[in-house]
Amino acid sequence: MIRDAVILGAGAAGLMCAMTAGRRGFSCAVIDHSPVAGRKVRLAGGGKGNVTNRFLSPDWYVCSQAGFPDILLRRCTTDFILDMLATFGIGWEEREYGQIFCTEQAARLVEALTEACRETGSDILLRRTLGDIRHEDGLFTVETSGGSVRAPRLVIATGSPAWPDCGATDAGMRLARQWGHKVIPVRPALVPLLFPESWPLHGLAGVSVPANVSAGGRSFRYPLLFTHKGMSGPGILQASCFWKSGEPLHIDFLPEQPALELMHAPENGKSTVLGLFKKHLPTRLAERLVPETLATRKVAQLAKKDREALALALHDHVVVPTRSEGMGHAEAAAGGVDTRDVNPRTLESRKRPGLYFAGEVLDVTGLLGGYNLHWAWASGKAVGESWKKDA
């Protein structure tokens, strides 16, 4: 079988690439080991596919090469994705933090993309395991369990090793190394964090609280969720993208209520210290954060040093996580193919002409809220738009 391009990976990036290229007259073979296309898309956002975000910006991306995603994000806007949904007859809704979801199961979106690919001449080859891949006489030859496919272009859109239950592997990164590309070591991102046994806030599993979490020079104001061994929730998932082993997290449990102001307010003077902060924090959390020696004292009786120490405990709780919960619980992975050897406009390899990368296989990670999936759309679109008929 000879096609204009072979695309490895039938996820969001691979399908977008095939559809875009197909509409421009290029035939593609999309190869995936999974029994279904778009497996991660089908499960994202609780099955409704958090497909993009209203507040799309380069600030929501992690990449070792600053500014690399910027061009492609400008060329693939939020409105472009909404127009795509409208073309497929799929409704959408905007939720908190600008997150945009399908109003029906995301499987419907995958089916529409797959059908659009087939209508424009693409072959969607599922349940295919990869064998040898070589480049000779200007053609890539991809051996699969169902036969070989040849093409002058090869697109690696295989994703990252995050979420292995969906069939995720590091195959694309291993292939990149085969063609001489450096791979930035991958680590779990958008993942819960585990804390040491000595952490004084253990035992609050199930407690959720709005907070501000800081890690690696970035801060996020989102809810936190205490787990049996640490923390999860949107705030921790965001911070995990910037946290590195051995570094501390700083947590502000009262980001909108300055504790000193609360304690200085005359109307709170007769309240006990614990009683005051139970009004602003979940009871179980307040009981842990307020020292027993201060809990039953009247706020008006607190010495200045006690007020300042308590304010610090509430606004700058410091903990060094022991580790994350790992790739098995990660929604994404930071790291991947080094973007310094990739053209930022076309995503073509600078080392091997005709070789392209799209999606999470690259060292570009979107944060929680639809940004990672949007990068898949944007990068797949860019590759599919970059080819010329005389190439």
DOFIMAR-124682 format. One line per 3 residues: their letters; for each residue x, y, z of N, C-alpha, C. Coordinates in steps of 0.05 Angstrom, whole numbers, plus 5000, padded with zeros to 4 digits. Layout:
N
a> X,Y,Z,X,Y,Z,X,Y,Z ~ ...
//
This chain:
391
mir> 5017,4976,5000,5000,5000,5000,5018,5025,5000 ~ 5013,5043,4982,5028,5068,4980,5009,5092,4984 ~ 5016,5109,5002,4999,5133,5008,5016,5158,5009
dav> 5004,5181,5010,5019,5206,5012,5032,5209,5040 ~ 5019,5197,5060,5030,5199,5087,5021,5175,5104 ~ 5038,5167,5122,5031,5147,5142,5030,5162,5169
ilg> 5008,5159,5183,5005,5172,5209,5003,5151,5230 ~ 5021,5152,5249,5022,5132,5271,5006,5144,5294 ~ 4983,5133,5300,4967,5143,5322,4940,5153,5312
aga> 4918,5141,5321,4891,5149,5313,4878,5164,5336 ~ 4893,5181,5349,4882,5198,5370,4874,5225,5358 ~ 4870,5245,5376,4861,5271,5367,4880,5283,5346
agl> 4906,5282,5351,4926,5294,5333,4926,5280,5306 ~ 4927,5253,5307,4928,5237,5283,4904,5240,5266 ~ 4880,5240,5278,4855,5243,5262,4853,5271,5251
mca> 4860,5291,5267,4859,5319,5256,4878,5322,5233 ~ 4902,5310,5235,4922,5312,5213,4911,5299,5188 ~ 4900,5275,5191,4889,5260,5167,4866,5275,5154
mta> 4848,5286,5171,4825,5300,5160,4834,5325,5145 ~ 4852,5340,5158,4862,5365,5145,4876,5359,5119 ~ 4894,5340,5120,4909,5333,5096,4890,5322,5074
grr> 4871,5305,5082,4853,5293,5063,4837,5314,5048 ~ 4828,5334,5062,4813,5356,5050,4830,5372,5030 ~ 4856,5369,5031,4874,5382,5013,4884,5364,4991
gfs> 4872,5339,4990,4878,5321,4969,4900,5301,4974 ~ 4908,5298,5000,4929,5279,5006,4917,5253,5018 ~ 4926,5231,5009,4917,5205,5020,4934,5197,5044
cav> 4921,5188,5065,4936,5180,5089,4928,5152,5098 ~ 4946,5139,5111,4941,5114,5125,4945,5120,5155 ~ 4925,5117,5171,4927,5122,5200,4928,5095,5214
idh> 4949,5090,5228,4954,5064,5240,4954,5066,5270 ~ 4940,5048,5283,4939,5048,5313,4935,5019,5323 ~ 4948,5013,5346,4945,4986,5357,4919,4982,5372
spv> 4905,5004,5377,4880,5002,5393,4857,4991,5375 ~ 4837,4978,5387,4814,4969,5372,4795,4991,5364 ~ 4798,5015,5376,4781,5038,5369,4798,5063,5365
agr> 4789,5081,5349,4803,5107,5346,4796,5125,5369 ~ 4814,5144,5375,4808,5165,5394,4801,5155,5422 ~ 4815,5135,5432,4808,5123,5457,4809,5144,5480
kvr> 4830,5160,5481,4832,5180,5503,4810,5202,5500 ~ 4805,5209,5475,4784,5230,5470,4757,5220,5480 ~ 4751,5195,5476,4726,5183,5484,4722,5185,5514
lag> 4744,5183,5529,4742,5183,5558,4747,5210,5571 ~ 4758,5229,5556,4765,5255,5568,4740,5270,5578 ~ 4744,5285,5599,4722,5302,5609,4699,5285,5618
ggk> 4704,5262,5630,4682,5245,5639,4665,5235,5617 ~ 4677,5232,5593,4663,5221,5570,4651,5243,5552 ~ 4652,5268,5561,4641,5290,5546,4663,5306,5531
gnv> 4688,5298,5534,4709,5310,5519,4713,5340,5524 ~ 4731,5347,5543,4738,5375,5547,4756,5383,5524 ~ 4743,5392,5502,4757,5394,5476,4774,5419,5472
tnr> 4768,5440,5487,4784,5464,5484,4777,5482,5508 ~ 4787,5507,5507,4782,5526,5529,4778,5554,5518 ~ 4760,5568,5530,4754,5596,5521,4778,5614,5525
fls> 4795,5608,5545,4817,5626,5552,4844,5615,5541 ~ 4843,5605,5517,4867,5593,5505,4890,5614,5504 ~ 4913,5605,5514,4937,5623,5515,4962,5605,5519
pdw> 4985,5614,5508,5010,5600,5513,5017,5596,5542 ~ 5005,5613,5560,5011,5611,5588,5002,5584,5600 ~ 4984,5570,5586,4974,5545,5596,4988,5521,5586
yvc> 5013,5525,5577,5029,5503,5566,5056,5502,5578 ~ 5066,5477,5581,5093,5472,5592,5110,5461,5569 ~ 5132,5475,5564,5150,5466,5543,5178,5476,5550
sqa> 5198,5459,5546,5226,5467,5552,5235,5490,5535 ~ 5225,5492,5511,5232,5513,5493,5210,5535,5494 ~ 5215,5556,5509,5195,5576,5512,5185,5587,5485
gfp> 5159,5590,5483,5147,5602,5459,5142,5583,5436 ~ 5151,5557,5439,5147,5539,5416,5118,5535,5407 ~ 5099,5532,5426,5071,5527,5417,5057,5551,5406
dil> 5068,5575,5410,5053,5600,5406,5042,5603,5377 ~ 5058,5598,5357,5050,5602,5329,5026,5584,5323 ~ 5027,5559,5330,5006,5540,5323,4980,5546,5339
lrr> 4983,5556,5363,4959,5563,5379,4945,5587,5366 ~ 4960,5605,5355,4947,5628,5341,4933,5619,5316 ~ 4943,5598,5303,4932,5588,5278,4908,5569,5283
ctt> 4905,5560,5307,4882,5542,5314,4869,5553,5338 ~ 4849,5570,5335,4836,5584,5357,4814,5567,5369 ~ 4804,5576,5391,4781,5563,5404,4757,5563,5384
dfi> 4753,5585,5370,4730,5586,5352,4733,5566,5329 ~ 4758,5560,5321,4762,5540,5300,4751,5513,5310 ~ 4756,5506,5335,4746,5480,5345,4716,5481,5348
ldm> 4705,5503,5357,4676,5505,5359,4663,5503,5331 ~ 4675,5515,5311,4665,5512,5284,4666,5483,5274 ~ 4687,5469,5282,4689,5441,5275,4666,5425,5287
lat> 4660,5431,5313,4638,5417,5326,4612,5423,5312 ~ 4608,5448,5304,4583,5456,5290,4581,5441,5264 ~ 4603,5439,5249,4603,5425,5224,4594,5396,5227
fgi> 4602,5384,5250,4595,5356,5255,4567,5354,5268 ~ 4554,5376,5274,4528,5376,5287,4530,5368,5316 ~ 4552,5375,5329,4556,5368,5357,4554,5393,5374
gwe> 4536,5393,5394,4533,5416,5411,4555,5418,5432 ~ 4557,5441,5444,4578,5445,5465,4567,5463,5486 ~ 4581,5462,5509,4574,5479,5532,4599,5489,5545
ere> 4598,5513,5555,4621,5525,5570,4617,5522,5599 ~ 4636,5511,5614,4634,5508,5642,4654,5527,5656 ~ 4658,5523,5682,4676,5540,5697,4704,5540,5686
ygq> 4719,5561,5690,4746,5564,5681,4749,5564,5651 ~ 4727,5569,5636,4727,5570,5607,4728,5543,5594 ~ 4724,5521,5608,4726,5494,5597,4702,5489,5578
ifc> 4708,5478,5555,4687,5473,5535,4684,5443,5531 ~ 4660,5433,5535,4654,5405,5532,4633,5400,5511 ~ 4633,5376,5499,4611,5368,5482,4586,5364,5499
teq> 4563,5368,5487,4538,5363,5502,4529,5335,5499 ~ 4543,5319,5483,4538,5291,5481,4564,5276,5484 ~ 4563,5250,5484,4587,5234,5488,4609,5241,5467
aar> 4633,5243,5477,4656,5250,5459,4660,5228,5438 ~ 4650,5204,5443,4652,5183,5423,4639,5192,5396 ~ 4619,5209,5398,4606,5219,5374,4625,5237,5358
lve> 4642,5252,5372,4662,5269,5359,4683,5251,5345 ~ 4692,5231,5359,4711,5213,5347,4700,5199,5322 ~ 4675,5191,5324,4663,5178,5300,4660,5198,5277
alt> 4654,5223,5283,4652,5243,5261,4679,5249,5249 ~ 4700,5250,5265,4727,5254,5254,4736,5231,5237 ~ 4730,5207,5247,4738,5183,5232,4724,5182,5205
eac> 4698,5188,5205,4683,5188,5180,4694,5209,5161 ~ 4700,5232,5172,4711,5254,5155,4738,5245,5143 ~ 4754,5231,5158,4779,5221,5147,4775,5202,5125
ret> 4756,5183,5129,4751,5163,5108,4739,5176,5083 ~ 4722,5196,5087,4709,5209,5064,4730,5223,5046 ~ 4752,5231,5058,4773,5245,5043,4796,5227,5035
gsd> 4792,5201,5037,4811,5182,5026,4830,5169,5045 ~ 4826,5173,5071,4845,5161,5090,4836,5133,5097 ~ 4856,5116,5102,4851,5089,5113,4856,5090,5143
ill> 4837,5081,5159,4840,5079,5188,4846,5050,5194 ~ 4871,5044,5200,4879,5016,5204,4884,5011,5233 ~ 4864,4998,5246,4865,4993,5275,4874,4964,5280
rrt> 4880,4959,5306,4890,4933,5315,4915,4925,5299 ~ 4932,4945,5293,4957,4939,5278,4980,4944,5297 ~ 4996,4923,5302,5021,4927,5316,5043,4934,5297
lgd> 5061,4951,5306,5083,4961,5288,5106,4942,5288 ~ 5118,4939,5265,5143,4924,5262,5165,4943,5255 ~ 5182,4936,5236,5204,4952,5227,5195,4977,5212
irh> 5208,4999,5217,5203,5024,5203,5229,5034,5191 ~ 5230,5039,5165,5255,5048,5153,5250,5069,5132 ~ 5271,5083,5124,5269,5104,5105,5290,5099,5083
edg> 5280,5094,5059,5297,5087,5036,5287,5100,5011 ~ 5305,5112,4995,5297,5123,4969,5274,5143,4971 ~ 5274,5159,4993,5253,5179,4996,5227,5170,5006
lft> 5225,5144,5013,5200,5133,5024,5203,5121,5051 ~ 5184,5125,5068,5183,5111,5094,5167,5085,5089 ~ 5178,5063,5099,5163,5038,5098,5157,5029,5127
vet> 5131,5026,5132,5122,5018,5159,5111,4990,5157 ~ 5124,4971,5170,5115,4944,5172,5095,4941,5195 ~ 5072,4929,5190,5052,4925,5211,5043,4896,5210
sgg> 5028,4889,5230,5017,4862,5232,4997,4856,5210 ~ 4988,4877,5195,4970,4874,5173,4982,4880,5146 ~ 5008,4881,5145,5021,4887,5119,5037,4913,5121
svr> 5051,4920,5100,5067,4944,5100,5054,4968,5086 ~ 5061,4992,5094,5051,5016,5082,5075,5034,5076 ~ 5075,5046,5052,5097,5063,5044,5086,5091,5038
apr> 5103,5111,5044,5095,5139,5039,5120,5157,5041 ~ 5119,5180,5028,5142,5199,5031,5141,5215,5057 ~ 5119,5212,5072,5117,5227,5097,5108,5208,5119
lvi> 5120,5212,5143,5113,5196,5166,5107,5215,5189 ~ 5084,5212,5201,5075,5230,5223,5074,5212,5248 ~ 5089,5220,5268,5088,5206,5294,5069,5222,5312
atg> 5046,5210,5317,5025,5223,5334,5015,5202,5354 ~ 5034,5189,5367,5027,5166,5384,5022,5174,5413 ~ 5025,5199,5420,5019,5208,5447,5042,5202,5466
spa> 5036,5203,5492,5056,5199,5513,5049,5173,5528 ~ 5066,5165,5547,5060,5141,5563,5040,5145,5585 ~ 5029,5170,5588,5009,5175,5609,4983,5160,5603
wpd> 4970,5151,5624,4944,5137,5623,4947,5110,5607 ~ 4964,5092,5616,4969,5067,5602,4945,5049,5599 ~ 4925,5052,5617,4901,5036,5615,4886,5042,5588
cga> 4892,5064,5576,4881,5071,5550,4899,5061,5527 ~ 4919,5046,5534,4937,5036,5513,4961,5054,5507 ~ 4965,5074,5524,4987,5093,5520,5014,5080,5524
tda> 5033,5087,5507,5060,5077,5509,5080,5099,5502 ~ 5105,5093,5504,5126,5112,5495,5137,5105,5468 ~ 5122,5090,5452,5131,5081,5426,5141,5103,5408
gmr> 5126,5125,5407,5133,5148,5390,5159,5160,5398 ~ 5164,5161,5424,5190,5173,5433,5213,5155,5426 ~ 5208,5129,5428,5230,5110,5420,5235,5113,5390
lar> 5215,5116,5374,5219,5120,5345,5234,5146,5340 ~ 5228,5167,5355,5241,5192,5351,5271,5189,5355 ~ 5278,5174,5376,5307,5170,5381,5320,5154,5358
qwg> 5304,5137,5346,5314,5121,5323,5323,5139,5301 ~ 5309,5162,5298,5315,5181,5276,5334,5203,5286 ~ 5346,5200,5309,5366,5219,5319,5356,5241,5336
hkv> 5331,5240,5344,5320,5261,5360,5325,5257,5390 ~ 5330,5279,5404,5333,5279,5433,5305,5279,5445 ~ 5301,5264,5467,5275,5263,5481,5280,5273,5509
ipv> 5265,5295,5516,5266,5305,5543,5253,5284,5562 ~ 5266,5276,5583,5255,5255,5600,5226,5261,5609 ~ 5209,5241,5606,5181,5246,5612,5176,5241,5642
rpa> 5156,5256,5652,5147,5252,5679,5117,5256,5680 ~ 5103,5245,5700,5074,5248,5701,5066,5277,5705 ~ 5045,5285,5692,5033,5312,5695,5003,5309,5698
lvp> 4991,5329,5709,4962,5328,5716,4957,5303,5732 ~ 4971,5301,5754,4971,5276,5770,4969,5283,5800 ~ 4955,5266,5816,4955,5271,5845,4983,5267,5857
llf> 4987,5280,5880,5013,5279,5893,5010,5265,5920 ~ 5031,5250,5928,5031,5236,5953,5049,5250,5973 ~ 5041,5251,5998,5056,5266,6018,5068,5247,6039
pes> 5089,5256,6053,5102,5238,6073,5083,5231,6096 ~ 5089,5208,6109,5073,5198,6131,5072,5218,6154 ~ 5093,5234,6156,5094,5253,6178,5078,5278,6173
wpl> 5066,5280,6150,5050,5304,6143,5027,5308,6163 ~ 5026,5331,6176,5006,5334,6198,4977,5335,6188 ~ 4972,5337,6162,4945,5339,6153,4934,5312,6142
hgl> 4949,5291,6146,4939,5265,6138,4913,5259,6154 ~ 4895,5243,6142,4871,5235,6155,4847,5252,6148 ~ 4850,5270,6128,4828,5288,6120,4816,5279,6093
agv> 4820,5254,6086,4810,5245,6060,4781,5252,6055 ~ 4775,5263,6032,4748,5271,6025,4743,5301,6029 ~ 4760,5315,6044,4756,5343,6049,4765,5359,6024
svp> 4748,5377,6015,4755,5394,5992,4754,5423,6000 ~ 4772,5439,5990,4774,5467,5998,4785,5484,5975 ~ 4774,5508,5970,4786,5526,5951,4813,5535,5963
anv> 4834,5536,5946,4860,5543,5956,4877,5554,5934 ~ 4900,5564,5941,4920,5573,5922,4945,5555,5926 ~ 4953,5541,5905,4976,5523,5906,4999,5534,5889
sag> 5023,5535,5899,5046,5544,5884,5067,5523,5882 ~ 5078,5520,5858,5100,5501,5853,5115,5510,5829 ~ 5142,5508,5830,5158,5514,5807,5154,5542,5796
grs> 5147,5561,5813,5144,5588,5804,5117,5595,5793 ~ 5098,5576,5793,5071,5581,5783,5051,5577,5806 ~ 5029,5592,5806,5009,5590,5826,4982,5585,5813
fry> 4965,5569,5827,4939,5563,5816,4918,5564,5838 ~ 4896,5579,5832,4874,5581,5851,4851,5564,5842 ~ 4850,5540,5853,4830,5520,5846,4824,5504,5871
pll> 4803,5488,5871,4797,5470,5894,4819,5448,5897 ~ 4824,5441,5922,4841,5419,5929,4824,5397,5941 ~ 4832,5372,5938,4818,5349,5950,4839,5332,5965
fth> 4834,5329,5991,4851,5311,6007,4845,5282,6000 ~ 4866,5266,5997,4863,5238,5992,4874,5222,6015 ~ 4874,5196,6014,4884,5180,6036,4914,5183,6039
kgm> 4928,5189,6017,4957,5190,6019,4969,5217,6011 ~ 4952,5237,6005,4962,5263,5996,4940,5281,5987 ~ 4943,5292,5963,4924,5311,5953,4919,5307,5923
sgp> 4895,5314,5915,4888,5314,5886,4870,5339,5882 ~ 4853,5338,5862,4836,5361,5856,4850,5379,5836 ~ 4835,5397,5823,4846,5413,5801,4871,5429,5809
gil> 4872,5440,5833,4895,5456,5841,4921,5439,5841 ~ 4919,5415,5852,4943,5398,5854,4950,5388,5826 ~ 4930,5381,5810,4936,5371,5783,4951,5392,5766
qas> 4942,5417,5769,4956,5438,5754,4984,5442,5765 ~ 4987,5442,5791,5014,5446,5803,5033,5424,5796 ~ 5022,5400,5793,5039,5376,5787,5054,5380,5761
cfw> 5045,5396,5743,5058,5401,5718,5084,5416,5722 ~ 5087,5430,5744,5111,5446,5749,5127,5436,5773 ~ 5115,5418,5789,5129,5407,5812,5151,5387,5803
ksg> 5174,5389,5816,5195,5370,5811,5204,5357,5837 ~ 5212,5332,5836,5218,5317,5860,5237,5332,5878 ~ 5230,5332,5904,5247,5345,5924,5239,5374,5929
epl> 5223,5386,5912,5215,5413,5915,5189,5416,5932 ~ 5185,5438,5946,5162,5441,5963,5138,5452,5948 ~ 5114,5446,5958,5090,5460,5951,5083,5480,5972
hid> 5073,5503,5964,5063,5523,5983,5033,5526,5979 ~ 5018,5522,6000,4989,5522,5998,4977,5544,6016 ~ 4960,5561,6004,4945,5582,6018,4917,5572,6020
flp> 4909,5565,6045,4882,5554,6049,4860,5576,6051 ~ 4869,5601,6053,4849,5623,6054,4858,5645,6034 ~ 4857,5638,6008,4867,5657,5988,4851,5683,5986
eqp> 4826,5683,5994,4810,5707,5992,4802,5719,6018 ~ 4812,5708,6040,4805,5718,6067,4831,5722,6083 ~ 4844,5745,6082,4868,5749,6098,4863,5743,6128
ale> 4878,5724,6138,4873,5715,6166,4878,5737,6186 ~ 4898,5754,6181,4903,5776,6200,4880,5795,6201 ~ 4868,5801,6178,4845,5819,6177,4821,5808,6193
lmh> 4817,5781,6189,4795,5768,6204,4800,5770,6234 ~ 4825,5766,6242,4831,5767,6271,4831,5796,6282 ~ 4836,5815,6265,4836,5843,6274,4808,5855,6274
ape> 4789,5843,6260,4762,5854,6258,4749,5854,6286 ~ 4739,5877,6295,4727,5879,6322,4705,5860,6327 ~ 4689,5854,6306,4666,5837,6310,4674,5808,6315
ngk> 4699,5801,6309,4708,5773,6314,4723,5770,6340 ~ 4726,5792,6355,4743,5791,6379,4733,5771,6400 ~ 4707,5768,6403,4696,5751,6424,4694,5721,6416
stv> 4698,5716,6390,4697,5688,6380,4722,5673,6389 ~ 4720,5647,6392,4744,5632,6396,4759,5630,6370 ~ 4785,5625,6371,4801,5623,6347,4791,5601,6329
lgl> 4786,5578,6340,4776,5556,6324,4748,5562,6313 ~ 4731,5574,6329,4705,5581,6320,4705,5600,6296 ~ 4724,5619,6297,4726,5638,6275,4734,5624,6249
fkk> 4754,5607,6250,4764,5595,6225,4747,5572,6215 ~ 4730,5561,6233,4710,5541,6224,4690,5554,6205 ~ 4686,5581,6207,4668,5595,6190,4679,5598,6161
hlp> 4705,5594,6158,4718,5599,6132,4732,5575,6121 ~ 4733,5554,6136,4747,5529,6127,4730,5505,6135 ~ 4733,5482,6122,4720,5458,6131,4728,5452,6160
trl> 4710,5443,6176,4715,5439,6205,4739,5422,6210 ~ 4741,5399,6196,4764,5381,6201,4790,5393,6194 ~ 4791,5410,6174,4816,5423,6166,4823,5445,6186
aer> 4803,5460,6194,4808,5482,6214,4819,5470,6240 ~ 4808,5447,6248,4817,5434,6273,4846,5426,6272 ~ 4856,5420,6247,4884,5412,6244,4902,5437,6242
lvp> 4893,5458,6229,4910,5481,6224,4913,5499,6248 ~ 4892,5500,6264,4893,5518,6288,4905,5501,6311 ~ 4927,5510,6322,4940,5495,6345,4921,5493,6369
etl> 4923,5470,6382,4905,5465,6405,4909,5486,6427 ~ 4933,5497,6428,4939,5517,6449,4924,5543,6444 ~ 4915,5547,6420,4901,5572,6413,4872,5568,6408
atr> 4864,5543,6403,4837,5538,6393,4814,5550,6409 ~ 4816,5548,6436,4794,5557,6453,4798,5585,6464 ~ 4819,5598,6456,4824,5626,6465,4807,5645,6449
kva> 4800,5668,6461,4786,5689,6447,4805,5702,6428 ~ 4795,5709,6404,4812,5722,6384,4824,5748,6395 ~ 4809,5763,6410,4819,5788,6421,4842,5785,6440
qla> 4845,5761,6451,4866,5756,6471,4893,5747,6459 ~ 4893,5742,6432,4917,5732,6419,4939,5753,6418 ~ 4963,5745,6424,4986,5763,6422,4993,5766,6392
kkd> 5007,5787,6385,5015,5792,6358,5029,5769,6345 ~ 5048,5757,6360,5064,5735,6349,5046,5711,6343 ~ 5026,5706,6360,5008,5684,6356,4991,5688,6330
rea> 4982,5713,6327,4966,5719,6303,4983,5715,6278 ~ 5007,5725,6279,5025,5723,6255,5032,5694,6249 ~ 5037,5678,6270,5044,5650,6266,5020,5635,6254
lal> 4996,5641,6264,4972,5628,6254,4966,5636,6225 ~ 4970,5661,6219,4966,5671,6192,4985,5657,6173 ~ 5010,5653,6181,5029,5639,6165,5021,5610,6160
alh> 5011,5597,6181,5003,5569,6178,4980,5566,6159 ~ 4962,5586,6159,4938,5584,6141,4945,5592,6112 ~ 4963,5612,6109,4968,5623,6082,4993,5611,6069
dhv> 5010,5598,6084,5034,5587,6071,5041,5560,6084 ~ 5023,5541,6080,5029,5514,6089,5049,5501,6069 ~ 5071,5492,6079,5092,5482,6062,5095,5451,6066
vvp> 5095,5437,6044,5099,5408,6045,5115,5399,6021 ~ 5133,5380,6025,5148,5368,6003,5137,5341,5996 ~ 5123,5338,5974,5112,5312,5966,5133,5291,5964
trs> 5126,5267,5970,5145,5245,5967,5148,5237,5938 ~ 5125,5237,5924,5125,5230,5895,5097,5235,5885 ~ 5094,5232,5858,5067,5233,5847,5056,5205,5846
egm> 5031,5202,5838,5019,5176,5836,5027,5161,5811 ~ 5043,5173,5794,5055,5159,5771,5038,5160,5746 ~ 5050,5149,5725,5038,5150,5698,5010,5137,5698
gha> 5007,5117,5715,4981,5103,5715,4958,5120,5723 ~ 4963,5142,5737,4942,5161,5747,4945,5188,5734 ~ 4963,5191,5715,4968,5217,5703,4951,5221,5678
eaa> 4940,5245,5675,4924,5251,5651,4942,5259,5628 ~ 4967,5266,5634,4985,5275,5613,5014,5270,5623 ~ 5033,5275,5605,5061,5272,5613,5076,5297,5603
agg> 5093,5308,5621,5111,5329,5613,5136,5317,5601 ~ 5149,5331,5583,5172,5320,5569,5164,5308,5542 ~ 5183,5296,5528,5177,5285,5501,5198,5294,5481
vdt> 5191,5292,5456,5211,5298,5435,5219,5327,5437 ~ 5245,5332,5438,5256,5359,5441,5247,5376,5417 ~ 5234,5398,5423,5224,5416,5402,5245,5432,5388
rdv> 5269,5432,5398,5290,5448,5385,5298,5436,5358 ~ 5292,5411,5354,5299,5398,5328,5274,5395,5311 ~ 5253,5411,5317,5228,5409,5302,5220,5437,5292
npr> 5212,5439,5267,5203,5465,5256,5177,5474,5270 ~ 5176,5498,5283,5153,5506,5298,5128,5512,5282 ~ 5131,5516,5255,5109,5522,5238,5096,5497,5225
tle> 5114,5477,5219,5104,5454,5204,5106,5428,5221 ~ 5122,5429,5243,5127,5406,5260,5143,5384,5245 ~ 5157,5392,5224,5174,5373,5210,5201,5371,5224
srk> 5212,5347,5224,5238,5343,5236,5260,5358,5221 ~ 5278,5370,5237,5301,5383,5224,5323,5363,5218 ~ 5319,5339,5228,5339,5318,5224,5332,5298,5201
rpg> 5307,5295,5196,5298,5275,5176,5275,5287,5160 ~ 5280,5298,5136,5259,5309,5120,5236,5289,5115 ~ 5212,5298,5117,5189,5281,5113,5179,5268,5139
lyf> 5193,5272,5161,5185,5262,5187,5172,5284,5203 ~ 5148,5279,5214,5134,5300,5229,5125,5289,5256 ~ 5119,5307,5274,5109,5300,5301,5084,5316,5307
age> 5065,5304,5321,5041,5319,5328,5031,5308,5355 ~ 5020,5326,5371,5007,5318,5396,5027,5316,5419 ~ 5019,5299,5438,5033,5297,5463,5060,5283,5462
vld> 5067,5271,5439,5094,5259,5436,5115,5281,5437 ~ 5108,5306,5430,5126,5328,5432,5128,5338,5461 ~ 5149,5353,5467,5153,5364,5493,5136,5390,5496
vtg> 5110,5386,5494,5090,5407,5498,5067,5394,5514 ~ 5061,5405,5537,5040,5395,5554,5020,5416,5561 ~ 4995,5412,5555,4974,5431,5562,4964,5425,5590
llg> 4957,5446,5604,4947,5443,5631,4918,5434,5631 ~ 4908,5430,5655,4880,5420,5659,4860,5441,5648 ~ 4840,5431,5634,4819,5450,5625,4815,5449,5595
gyn> 4824,5428,5581,4821,5426,5552,4845,5435,5536 ~ 4865,5445,5550,4889,5455,5535,4905,5433,5522 ~ 4907,5410,5535,4923,5388,5523,4910,5378,5498
lhw> 4884,5374,5499,4869,5365,5476,4870,5386,5453 ~ 4869,5411,5461,4871,5432,5440,4898,5431,5426 ~ 4920,5426,5441,4946,5423,5428,4946,5400,5408
awa> 4932,5379,5414,4930,5357,5395,4917,5366,5369 ~ 4895,5381,5372,4881,5391,5348,4900,5410,5333 ~ 4912,5429,5347,4928,5449,5334,4952,5437,5320
sgk> 4966,5418,5333,4990,5407,5320,4982,5389,5297 ~ 4961,5373,5300,4952,5356,5277,4944,5373,5253 ~ 4930,5394,5259,4922,5413,5237,4946,5425,5223
avg> 4966,5433,5239,4990,5446,5227,5005,5426,5208 ~ 5007,5402,5217,5021,5382,5199,5006,5378,5174 ~ 4979,5374,5176,4963,5369,5153,4962,5392,5133
esw> 4966,5416,5143,4966,5440,5126,4993,5446,5113 ~ 5014,5432,5122,5041,5440,5114,5051,5428,5088 ~ 5037,5406,5079,5047,5392,5056,5041,5406,5030
kkd> 5059,5403,5011,5055,5414,4984,5054,5391,4964 ~ 5038,5394,4944,5033,5373,4925,5058,5366,4909 ~ 5077,5385,4906,5101,5380,4891,5123,5369,4909
a> 5116,5364,4934,5137,5354,4953,5144,5325,4946
//
